[in-house]
Amino acid sequence: MNLMALSSLFLASDGVVIGLGIALGLGIVAALGIGIFVGIVLNKKRTDKRLGDVQARTKKMIDEASLECKALKKEAILEAKEQELQLKNEFEKETREKKSELQKQEQRLLQREEILDKKEDSILKQNNAIEQQKKELLNKENEIKKTQEKINHQHQLMIEELEKVAQLTRDEAKKLLSDEILDETRHDVALQVRNIEQTAKEEATTQAKKIISLAVQRCAADHTSEIAVSVVPLPSDDMKARLIGREGRNIRAIENATGIELIIDDTPEVVILSGFDPVRREIARLSLEKLISDGRIHPARIEETVEKVKKEMEQEIKQAGESAMFEVGIFGIHPELIKLLGRLKYRTSYGQNVYKHSIEVSQLAGLMAQELGLDVTLAKRAGLLHDIGKAVDHEQEGTHIQLGADLAKKYRESNKVINAIAAHHGDVEPTTIEAVLVAAADAISGARPGARRETGTNYVKRLEKLESIAGDFNGVDKCYAIQAGREVRVIVKPDQIDDAQTMFLAKDIAKKIESELEYPGQIKVNVIREFRASEFAK
């Protein structure tokens, strides 16, 4: 409607323009009226024409929309039919599959039913067979019982007949037979035990010798031997007077600062230091050498030099302990135990340096543990620390074994190491094979020829004690200690000791030696029984 009004407005405007033109020619009033009329007529025509165009376009749009709706309807109907057909096909397919699956399940059920029927028949047959076997067994059992009753009756008759013939009761005959069998059994068992032990000892000895020889060959430790005195050389005898000092004040200052006694005698150009503490003796020796080298000898200088040497010794002791650890390949030892281990460098036992001895025992125990497939680290650690108590036995009361075990426990060593330390001289029972190896390595190191010094008097006493222990047993005729006390030979009386008893006698002698005698290494006990028959031809 707005469009039509606007069109009318434009047409009216055109009419006005035309009217104005006419009015100019015919007159303003007439021309104006004619222009208005003509404008109205023209406006109406144009309006009717445009209205017709609009109606035509509207009708055309309606027809096109109707055609499009029909096409969409047809497409929707076709799509619906296609979907219906697809759903129908899928339903039929699923129906066929389910039907096929049901048929297969039905077939499997039928097969299982047939199998169960067959098993049931088989079980019934087996049950019947078992019932038949039970009946047969019952019959056989009854027959056996009857046979056993007959045998028992005949056995009783035989026993009664034997008692009449032998004139012995059943219990008396049993006792006589038992005693005879027991004697024979004991003799046979003794012979078997002797053969088994002899074979085992031979094999064990061969294997042990092989392992020990390999360990000893691979362990090449240097050995030193110190005594209770140290000798300090002097540049000249005039130095003795300077060491003594005015009224002996210098020598007293040295002895008070070090705790070591100085022996200045007629021996030319030497001073002797005497003391049982090896560390103090070493401090005194180094201090004296520094004082002699410096030339300034007076009490103040002596005290200063001794203090300086003590600090240097502490560092050297620590380095010695660490060096021992690195040499055997053991780490993680407590710092205090390392210091005590370094102190062993200045400690001797029977003339053998304990520091070198501990390293040697550690190496030997580790090598033997390696050959036997045991814990090498544990064996080395226990071997290195087994004599750690000797570092403090000059200062504390108790045996070096007890002190060493206490120190290991104090500084949190393992129970296996503590047991190896406590058991390396047989004071307690070893709980590990590594502890046994440490004891063996300690004996090997101490028994090595030349490793330790032993006075002649002690040596003779030990041999006499060894012969005395072996001669105290009944049936012993003579006994001899040979091979420097490493073996004792016992000759028995053949009429009192038989071959089987010699083995038990050797064991008893060995146990008594272990309990009553202290000795390095091991002692072999040989019991010899000899029977001689003599006759004269006349």
Secondary structure by P-SEA (a helix, b strand, c coil): caaaaaaaaaaaaaaaaaaaaaaaaccaaaaaaaaaaaaaaaaaaaaaaaaaaaaaaaaaaaaaaaaaaaaaaaaaaaaaaaaaaaaaaaaaaaaaaaaaaaaaaaaaaaaaaaaaaaaaaaaaaaaaaaaaaaaaaaaaaaaaaaaaaaaaaaaaaaaaaaaaaacccaaaaaaaaaaaaaaaaaaaaaaaaaaaaaaaaaaaaaaaaaaaaaaaaacbbbbbbbccbbbbbbccaaaaaaaacccaaaaaaaaaaccbbbbbcccccbbbbbcccaaaaaaaaaaaaaaaaaccccaaaaaaaaaaaaaaaaaaaaaaaaaaaaaaccccccaaaaaaaaaccccccccccaaaaaaaaaaaaaaaaaaacccaaaaaaaaaaccccccccccccccaaaaaaaaaaaacccaaaaaaaaccccccccccaaaaaaaaaaaaaaaccccccccaaaaaaaaaaaaaaaacccccccccccccccbbbbbbccccccccaaaaaaaaaaaaaaaccccccbbbbbbbbbbbbbbbcc
